[in-house]
Amino acid sequence: MSVLLEPSPALNGLSFSGVHPIALALNGTGLNRPNVAQNTTAGTPWRRLIRFKVTDGREMFGEPVDETLDVGLALAKGFPVVAHVIRAASAWDPAATRTGEKAVVEQLLSPVSPAECGTIRATGLNYTDHARELNMPIPTVPELFFKPGQCIANPGEEIPVPPCAQHNELDYEVELAIIIGRPCRNVTAAEAPQYVLGWTCANDLTARELQKQGSQWGFSKGFDRFCPLGPVVVSAASLPDPRDVTLQTRLNGKLVQSGSAANMIWHVSEIVAYLSQGTTLPAGTVIITGTPPGIGASRGLWLRHGDEVRCTISHGIGTLVNTVKYD
């Protein structure tokens, strides 16, 4: 195992306070800071979790040593990231424990693998300001669709775009993602938070021309790697209510999306409750919750081969960086 006792001083300038409009806020206005010696989320001793590989190829879980570091941005810039190693079989393993070791991240992985996730549940048209930019009425129930688990891509991974989706149509959508920590079925909105493991960032990539061809969205949004996920899971215990997070997308460095989860039509608890009606949501279920305004379709702005997309969510989640590659 690669072990490094101290983070590199080269990481200066990559903390949340230096990059994001909302810092990790360790003064109590952002993440709660429970005693790290105690379990903070369903038996897991972490506030910010990453899944990664070390130099010998082993997969591990860990928590960034630097509490203020934007892990995705640091790795995209080529800086080292050091993590406290956590022994766990999954992100939601109730027996997870810190080993006392520290490891250098060689490759960052999505916090939930495609095999663990199964089907991605998704909510569309869930921001009031996004509905306004599309001149669409506010939905009376959550607008749901599904993406295959194979859509999940790692932070930093190239996104392969098939020829059928290369016709001035590939669009970005930064979204807050819910990760379920233990199975739930028929839960109320009041009960839903106790089943949430934490929050991360997703990019709900979409082929708009294909989306126009039918009433179902699964095909246009369901290609391999069309849901990058990560870089960090912030525990629900540390961030009980994510409605204050900000969401942004930058395309080749230019800000194209900026919004607040406060403008969600359906709160995350309501989404979980709605989806759980008569349906078991297993641990590891990923639920994406809609996007704020500024999508490419409203701008006539499309992703092309070689473009870099950075989706950022505040309050410790950080920046999800991926590049586009035409097949």
Buried (B, 14 or more C-beta within 10 A) or exposed (E): EEEBEEBBEEBEEBBBEEBBEBBBBBEEEBBBBBEEEEBBBBBBBBBBBBBBBBEEEEEBBBBBBBBBBBBBBBBBEEBBBBBBBBBBEBBBBBEBBBEEBBBBBBBBBBBBBBEBBBBBBBBBBBBBEBBEBEEEEEBEEBBBBBBBBBBBBBBBBEBBBEEBBBEEBBBBBBBBBBBBBBEBEEBEBEBBBEBBBBBBBBBBBBBBBBBEEEEEBEBBBBBBBBBBBBBBBBBBBBBEEBEBBBBBBBBEEEEBBBBBBEBBBBBBBBBBBBBBEEEEBBBBBBBBBBBBBBBBBBBEBBBBEEBBBBBBBBBBBBBBBBBBBBE
